[in-house]
């Protein structure tokens, strides 16, 4: 039974990691990365490493995707302000 759960968790990790690489939109990519973090946390818990799983849950599924989304938002805003500056001739 335990081996089946480990195999399922590994397949979910492989699928979500592949999806994270395949997605092109940075916002969607960070959301898929959050899902990958949750799946990895489940895998670590199944492998009897709950402390690592909790760390992965906090960092990999919450903090890192949040920072990526904030960075994408700031870059888009900066690009829009530069476009407006070019239109005004400054």
Secondary structure, DSSP 8 states (H G I E B T S, - for coil): -HHHHHHHHHHHHHHHHHHHHH--SHHHHHHHHHHHHHHHHHHHHHTT-HHHHHHHHHIIIIIHHHHHHHHHHHHHHHHHHHHHHHHHT-
